[in-house]
Amino acid sequence: MFADRAKIYVRSGKGGDGHVSFRREKYVPNGGPDGGDGGRGGDVVFTVDEGLNTLTDFRHIRNYKAQDGENGSKRNCRGKDGQDIVIKVPVGTVIKEAESGKVIADMSDSHKRQIILQGGRGGNGNQHYATSTMQAPKYAQPGQPAKELELLLELKVIADVGLAGFPNVGKSTFLSRVTNARPKIANYHFTTLNPNLGVVDLPDAKGFVIADIPGLIEGASQGIGLGHEFLRHLERTKLIIHIVDAASTEGRDPVADIYAIQKELEAYNAALVMRPQIIAANKIDAIVPDREDPVEKIRAEFEPKGMPVFPISAISGQGVQELLYHVSKVLGTMDDQPVVFAQEYFPESELFTDNEPFTVSYDEKAREYVVEGPRIEKMLGYTNLESEKGFVFFQNFLRDTGILEQLEALGIQEGDTVRMYGLSFDYYK
């Protein structure tokens, strides 16, 4: 069975604890503190492996843990950093927080590597806490704790065009004719149990990637049959081709079929029915003559709704080229970038839901505004301010926690300096 969904547990590494020790040598009877810092914990990193095309491996291994950082030791020896855990996934994998279903990362397009959880920062050794009044500090900072998450991995194929239709309407036959894909084809329902991808090459026109989505049934959007397993693969497509049996070889009404599929698409994700849609009226070679033309009936129903109809025969190839060139033309008017799901869930933000204290004050001597407290220290330890997303999170953190409001209450002006532990920055609205 094609595996395109998996649930796993991930845990970053704990930061190593700082060490408390004092220099003890033969001729140095009163040596100062020399406790080393703890090493940082390993990150949980996801990378794209072009050689993978399913999530099968995650059915056998469900727990992934990065290595903890080592504790510091005497003589200012720093603990060793923990090793990252690198998890390889197929291109197109969407990583979600399992409980909320919100997107953390979309491993597609140019996005090939993502740190999902950062390891804990190592604690400072007691050497950092020596002052003129406290020359023998017996305190060292513990390492930051590990973070853990349950993740839902969903593989959504990356294709420009998706083929939608009920079972046995000729989608697989169409795909095998127009691309290099070789899906299994037989005359029974649900022959296709996994998406098939193929590349359409056209002379004097831009090619595109097309996906045969396994046949739908009514109730698919509620998970009946294998509905949810297949509908998610349409979410990345820019254009949908409805393939219907215009000849009604199995007694199905093609007009009713299109409406039924539209209903399933809208129930699953309303955005799907807003995308360009084209109808391929297949099996015209099997239409019985001297009866009402079913293609004209389909045209009369759907072309006024902006859905062009192309009569084709996937077996003989009749009308197929006209359809493909039209699809290429429509895609040429659209953005070349694949559909990518935006981040909705920021793991680092979950660290700051508690009520750990912080203070905002003004240092007259240094002429700086100072923000301190365990909550601030924790935020800086887990947030990568060099990344765009990390910096945006930092700005939102300052606003949402009320820090900016408190700074303004103290009279801060544009260009004034704000200090947060080792970080200093100029304030601008």
C-alpha positions as CSV (number, residue, x, y, z in Angstrom):
1,M,0.0,0.0,0.0
2,F,1.3,3.5,-0.9
3,A,2.2,5.2,2.4
4,D,1.5,9.0,2.3
5,R,0.7,9.6,5.9
6,A,2.5,8.9,9.2
7,K,2.5,10.1,12.8
8,I,5.8,10.3,14.7
9,Y,7.3,11.6,17.9
10,V,10.4,13.8,17.9
11,R,12.5,15.2,20.7
12,S,15.4,17.6,20.6
13,G,18.5,17.2,22.8
14,K,18.7,18.7,26.3
15,G,21.4,21.3,26.9
16,G,24.2,20.1,29.2
17,D,24.4,21.6,32.7
18,G,27.1,24.1,33.6
19,H,29.7,22.8,36.1
20,V,30.6,24.1,39.6
21,S,34.3,23.7,40.4
22,F,37.3,25.8,41.5
23,R,40.9,25.8,40.4
24,R,43.0,23.6,42.7
25,E,46.7,23.5,42.0
26,K,49.8,23.0,44.3
27,Y,50.9,26.6,44.2
28,V,47.5,28.2,43.7
29,P,45.7,27.6,47.1
30,N,42.8,30.0,46.4
31,G,42.1,29.5,42.7
32,G,38.9,31.0,41.2
33,P,35.9,29.3,39.7
34,D,36.7,27.2,36.6
35,G,33.4,25.3,36.0
36,G,32.9,24.7,32.2
37,D,29.7,25.3,30.2
38,G,27.4,22.6,29.1
39,G,27.1,21.6,25.5
40,R,24.0,22.4,23.5
41,G,21.5,19.7,22.7
42,G,21.1,18.4,19.2
43,D,18.4,19.7,16.8
44,V,15.6,17.8,15.1
45,V,16.3,18.4,11.4
46,F,14.2,17.3,8.4
47,T,15.8,17.1,5.0
48,V,14.5,16.1,1.5
49,D,15.8,12.9,0.0
50,E,15.1,12.8,-3.7
51,G,15.4,9.0,-3.7
52,L,12.3,8.6,-1.5
53,N,8.7,8.7,-2.8
54,T,6.7,7.3,0.1
55,L,6.5,7.5,3.9
56,T,6.8,3.8,4.4
57,D,9.9,3.9,6.6
58,F,7.9,5.9,9.3
59,R,5.6,2.9,9.8
60,H,8.5,1.0,11.3
61,I,10.3,3.7,13.3
62,R,8.1,6.3,15.0
63,N,10.4,7.8,17.7
64,Y,13.2,10.2,16.8
65,K,15.5,11.7,19.5
66,A,18.4,14.1,19.1
67,Q,21.4,13.6,21.5
68,D,21.7,15.6,24.7
69,G,24.5,18.0,25.2
70,E,27.2,16.9,27.7
71,N,27.6,18.6,31.0
72,G,30.5,21.0,31.6
73,S,33.5,19.9,33.7
74,K,36.3,21.4,35.7
75,R,39.2,23.4,34.2
76,N,36.8,25.4,32.0
77,C,36.1,22.3,29.9
78,R,33.0,22.8,27.8
79,G,30.7,19.8,27.4
80,K,30.4,18.3,23.9
81,D,27.4,19.4,21.8
82,G,24.7,16.7,21.2
83,Q,24.4,15.3,17.7
84,D,21.4,16.4,15.6
85,I,18.9,13.9,14.5
86,V,18.4,14.2,10.7
87,I,15.1,12.8,9.4
88,K,14.8,12.2,5.6
89,V,11.5,12.6,3.8
90,P,10.3,12.7,0.2
91,V,9.9,16.0,-1.6
92,G,6.4,17.3,-1.1
93,T,6.1,16.2,2.6
94,V,4.1,18.5,4.7
95,I,5.0,18.5,8.4
96,K,2.2,19.3,10.8
97,E,1.7,19.5,14.6
98,A,-0.4,16.4,15.2
99,E,-3.0,17.7,17.6
100,S,-3.9,21.0,15.8
101,G,-3.1,19.9,12.3
102,K,-1.3,23.2,11.7
103,V,1.6,23.3,9.2
104,I,5.1,23.6,10.6
105,A,7.0,23.1,7.3
106,D,6.4,22.2,3.7
107,M,9.3,20.3,2.3
108,S,8.9,21.2,-1.3
109,D,10.2,23.6,-4.0
110,S,13.6,25.1,-2.8
111,H,12.8,24.2,0.8
112,K,15.0,21.2,1.3
113,R,16.1,21.5,5.0
114,Q,14.2,22.6,8.1
115,I,15.1,22.7,11.8
116,I,11.8,21.7,13.5
117,L,13.0,21.7,17.1
118,Q,16.2,23.4,18.3
119,G,18.2,21.7,21.0
120,G,18.5,23.2,24.5
121,R,21.3,25.7,25.1
122,G,24.0,24.5,27.4
123,G,24.1,26.1,30.9
124,N,26.9,28.4,32.0
125,G,29.5,27.2,34.4
126,N,30.2,28.9,37.7
127,Q,33.1,30.9,36.1
128,H,30.5,33.2,34.6
129,Y,29.0,34.3,37.9
130,A,32.2,35.6,39.7
131,T,31.9,39.2,40.7
132,S,33.9,41.6,42.9
133,T,31.7,40.7,45.9
134,M,31.1,37.0,45.0
135,Q,34.5,35.5,44.0
136,A,33.6,31.9,44.7
137,P,30.1,31.3,43.2
138,K,28.7,27.9,44.0
139,Y,26.0,28.2,41.3
140,A,26.0,27.0,37.7
141,Q,23.2,27.3,35.2
142,P,21.3,24.1,34.2
143,G,21.0,23.3,30.5
144,Q,17.8,24.2,28.8
145,P,15.3,21.3,28.6
146,A,14.6,19.2,25.6
147,K,11.5,19.9,23.5
148,E,9.2,17.3,22.1
149,L,6.4,17.2,19.6
150,E,4.1,14.7,18.0
151,L,4.1,15.3,14.2
152,L,1.8,14.4,11.4
153,L,3.6,13.8,8.1
154,E,1.6,14.0,4.9
155,L,2.9,13.5,1.4
156,K,1.2,15.6,-1.1
157,V,2.4,15.1,-4.7
158,I,3.8,18.0,-6.5
159,A,2.0,18.3,-9.9
160,D,0.7,21.1,-12.1
161,V,-2.4,19.2,-13.1
162,G,-4.6,16.7,-11.2
163,L,-6.9,14.2,-12.9
164,A,-10.2,13.8,-11.0
165,G,-12.9,11.3,-11.7
166,F,-14.8,8.3,-10.6
167,P,-13.3,4.8,-10.9
168,N,-13.0,3.3,-14.3
169,V,-13.5,6.5,-16.4
170,G,-10.2,6.2,-18.1
171,K,-7.8,8.3,-16.1
172,S,-5.0,5.8,-16.0
173,T,-5.4,5.2,-19.8
174,F,-5.2,8.9,-20.4
175,L,-2.1,9.3,-18.3
176,S,-0.3,6.4,-20.0
177,R,-1.1,8.0,-23.4
178,V,0.1,11.5,-22.7
179,T,3.1,10.9,-20.4
180,N,5.9,8.5,-19.7
181,A,4.0,7.0,-16.8
182,R,3.0,3.4,-16.9
183,P,0.1,2.8,-14.5
184,K,-1.5,-0.6,-14.2
185,I,-4.7,-0.6,-16.1
186,A,-7.6,-3.1,-15.8
187,N,-11.4,-3.0,-16.1
188,Y,-12.4,-2.9,-12.5
189,H,-12.8,-0.3,-9.8
190,F,-9.9,1.0,-7.8
191,T,-7.2,-0.4,-10.0
192,T,-5.2,2.6,-9.0
193,L,-4.4,2.7,-5.3
194,N,-1.6,5.3,-5.4
195,P,-1.1,8.5,-7.3
196,N,0.8,8.2,-10.6
197,L,2.9,11.1,-11.9
198,G,3.9,11.7,-15.5
199,V,5.5,14.5,-17.5
200,V,3.7,15.8,-20.5
201,D,6.1,17.0,-23.3
202,L,4.6,19.1,-26.1
203,P,6.3,20.4,-29.3
204,D,6.4,24.2,-29.3
205,A,4.7,24.5,-25.9
206,K,5.7,24.3,-22.3
207,G,5.3,20.8,-20.7
208,F,3.8,20.1,-17.3
209,V,3.5,17.4,-14.6
210,I,0.3,15.6,-14.4
211,A,-1.0,13.3,-11.6
212,D,-3.6,10.6,-11.8
213,I,-5.4,10.7,-8.5
214,P,-7.1,7.4,-7.6
215,G,-10.8,7.2,-8.4
216,L,-13.1,9.0,-6.0
217,I,-16.4,7.8,-4.6
218,E,-19.2,9.8,-3.1
219,G,-18.5,10.5,0.6
220,A,-14.8,10.7,0.0
221,S,-14.5,14.0,1.7
222,Q,-15.8,12.4,4.9
223,G,-13.2,9.6,4.6
224,I,-15.5,7.0,3.1
225,G,-13.4,4.5,1.1
226,L,-9.9,5.9,0.6
227,G,-11.2,9.5,0.2
228,H,-8.9,11.4,2.4
229,E,-5.9,9.4,1.3
230,F,-6.4,10.6,-2.2
231,L,-8.0,14.1,-2.0
232,R,-4.9,15.6,-0.3
233,H,-2.9,15.0,-3.5
234,L,-5.1,17.5,-5.3
235,E,-4.2,20.3,-2.9
236,R,-1.0,21.2,-4.7
237,T,-2.3,21.1,-8.2
238,K,-2.9,24.4,-10.1
239,L,-5.5,23.0,-12.5
240,I,-8.0,20.1,-12.3
241,I,-9.1,18.0,-15.3
242,H,-12.4,16.1,-14.7
243,I,-12.4,12.9,-16.7
244,V,-15.9,11.5,-17.3
245,D,-17.3,8.6,-19.2
246,A,-19.2,10.5,-21.9
247,A,-20.5,7.3,-23.4
248,S,-22.0,6.1,-20.1
249,T,-20.5,2.6,-20.7
250,E,-21.3,1.6,-17.1
251,G,-24.6,3.4,-16.9
252,R,-23.2,6.5,-15.1
253,D,-24.5,10.0,-15.9
254,P,-21.4,12.2,-16.7
255,V,-23.2,15.4,-15.7
256,A,-24.2,14.0,-12.3
257,D,-20.6,12.7,-11.8
258,I,-19.1,16.1,-12.3
259,Y,-21.4,17.7,-9.8
260,A,-20.8,14.8,-7.3
261,I,-17.0,15.3,-7.6
262,Q,-17.4,19.1,-7.3
263,K,-19.3,18.5,-4.0
264,E,-16.6,16.2,-2.7
265,L,-13.8,18.7,-3.6
266,E,-15.6,21.6,-1.9
267,A,-16.4,19.6,1.2
268,Y,-12.7,18.6,1.6
269,N,-11.2,22.0,0.7
270,A,-13.3,24.8,-0.7
271,A,-10.2,26.3,-2.4
272,L,-10.0,23.3,-4.8
273,V,-13.2,24.3,-6.7
274,M,-11.8,27.8,-7.2
275,R,-9.0,26.6,-9.3
276,P,-9.3,26.3,-13.1
277,Q,-11.2,23.2,-14.2
278,I,-11.4,21.5,-17.5
279,I,-13.7,18.6,-18.5
280,A,-12.4,15.8,-20.6
281,A,-15.4,14.0,-22.0
282,N,-13.7,10.6,-22.5
283,K,-14.7,7.4,-24.5
284,I,-16.3,9.3,-27.4
285,D,-15.4,6.4,-29.6
286,A,-17.9,4.3,-27.6
287,I,-20.8,6.8,-28.0
288,V,-23.9,5.1,-29.6
289,P,-24.9,7.1,-32.7
290,D,-28.4,8.3,-33.4
291,R,-28.9,9.4,-29.8
292,E,-28.7,12.7,-28.1
293,D,-25.1,13.9,-28.1
294,P,-23.8,13.6,-24.5
295,V,-20.9,15.9,-25.2
296,E,-23.2,18.7,-26.2
297,K,-25.2,18.1,-23.1
298,I,-22.1,18.4,-20.9
299,R,-21.1,21.5,-22.8
300,A,-24.4,23.2,-22.3
301,E,-24.3,22.4,-18.6
302,F,-20.7,23.4,-17.7
303,E,-19.2,25.8,-20.3
304,P,-21.4,28.7,-19.1
305,K,-19.8,28.0,-15.7
306,G,-16.3,28.6,-17.1
307,M,-15.4,24.9,-17.5
308,P,-14.4,24.2,-21.1
309,V,-15.2,20.7,-22.4
310,F,-13.0,18.7,-24.7
311,P,-14.3,15.4,-26.3
312,I,-11.5,12.8,-26.3
313,S,-10.8,9.1,-26.6
314,A,-7.9,8.1,-24.3
315,I,-7.6,4.8,-26.3
316,S,-7.4,6.2,-29.8
317,G,-5.9,9.6,-28.9
318,Q,-8.7,11.6,-30.6
319,G,-8.9,15.1,-29.3
320,V,-6.1,14.6,-26.7
321,Q,-3.6,17.0,-28.3
322,E,-6.1,19.8,-28.3
323,L,-6.8,19.3,-24.6
324,L,-3.1,19.2,-23.7
325,Y,-2.3,22.4,-25.6
326,H,-5.2,24.2,-23.9
327,V,-3.9,23.0,-20.5
328,S,-0.4,24.3,-21.3
329,K,-1.8,27.7,-22.4
330,V,-3.8,28.0,-19.1
331,L,-0.8,27.1,-17.0
332,G,1.3,29.6,-18.9
333,T,-0.9,32.4,-17.4
334,M,-0.2,31.1,-13.9
335,D,2.7,31.4,-11.4
336,D,5.5,29.0,-12.2
337,Q,6.1,28.3,-8.5
338,P,4.5,25.2,-7.1
339,V,1.7,25.4,-4.5
340,V,3.5,25.6,-1.1
341,F,1.7,25.5,2.3
342,A,2.6,28.4,4.6
343,Q,3.8,27.9,8.1
344,E,0.9,28.1,10.7
345,Y,2.5,26.6,13.8
346,F,5.7,27.8,15.3
347,P,7.2,25.3,17.8
348,E,9.3,27.9,19.6
349,S,6.2,29.9,20.5
350,E,4.9,27.0,22.7
351,L,7.8,27.7,25.0
352,F,6.4,31.0,26.1
353,T,2.8,30.2,27.1
354,D,3.6,30.2,30.8
355,N,3.9,33.1,33.2
356,E,7.6,33.2,33.8
357,P,8.6,36.7,35.0
358,F,10.6,39.3,33.2
359,T,11.5,42.9,34.0
360,V,11.9,46.0,31.9
361,S,14.1,48.8,33.3
362,Y,16.3,51.7,32.4
363,D,20.1,51.6,33.2
364,E,21.0,55.2,33.8
365,K,24.8,54.5,33.8
366,A,24.8,52.6,30.5
367,R,21.9,54.7,29.1
368,E,20.2,51.5,27.9
369,Y,16.9,49.9,28.4
370,V,17.3,46.4,29.9
371,V,14.9,43.5,29.5
372,E,15.7,40.5,31.7
373,G,14.2,37.4,33.2
374,P,14.0,33.6,32.6
375,R,11.3,34.0,30.0
376,I,13.5,36.3,28.0
377,E,16.6,34.1,28.4
378,K,14.6,31.1,27.3
379,M,13.2,32.9,24.2
380,L,16.7,34.0,23.1
381,G,18.1,30.5,23.6
382,Y,15.6,28.8,21.3
383,T,15.1,31.5,18.6
384,N,17.3,31.9,15.6
385,L,17.3,35.6,15.1
386,E,19.4,35.3,11.9
387,S,16.5,33.7,10.0
388,E,13.6,35.7,8.7
389,K,11.0,33.6,10.5
390,G,13.0,33.8,13.7
391,F,13.2,37.6,13.6
392,V,9.5,37.9,12.8
393,F,8.8,35.7,15.8
394,F,11.1,37.8,18.0
395,Q,9.2,41.0,17.0
396,N,5.8,39.3,17.7
397,F,7.1,38.1,21.1
398,L,8.0,41.7,22.1
399,R,4.6,42.9,21.1
400,D,2.5,40.0,22.5
401,T,4.2,39.9,25.9
402,G,3.7,43.7,26.4
403,I,7.5,44.4,26.4
404,L,7.1,47.1,23.8
405,E,4.3,48.7,25.7
406,Q,6.4,48.8,28.9
407,L,9.4,50.2,27.0
408,E,7.2,53.0,25.7
409,A,5.9,53.7,29.2
410,L,9.4,54.2,30.3
411,G,9.9,56.9,27.6
412,I,11.9,55.0,25.0
413,Q,12.6,57.0,21.8
414,E,13.6,55.8,18.3
415,G,17.3,55.1,18.2
416,D,17.6,54.2,21.9
417,T,19.3,50.9,22.8
418,V,17.6,47.9,24.3
419,R,19.7,45.2,25.9
420,M,18.6,41.6,26.4
421,Y,21.4,39.5,27.9
422,G,23.9,39.3,25.1
423,L,21.7,40.9,22.5
424,S,21.6,44.7,22.0
425,F,19.5,46.4,19.3
426,D,18.2,49.9,18.5
427,Y,14.5,50.6,19.0
428,Y,12.5,51.7,16.0
429,K,8.7,51.7,15.6
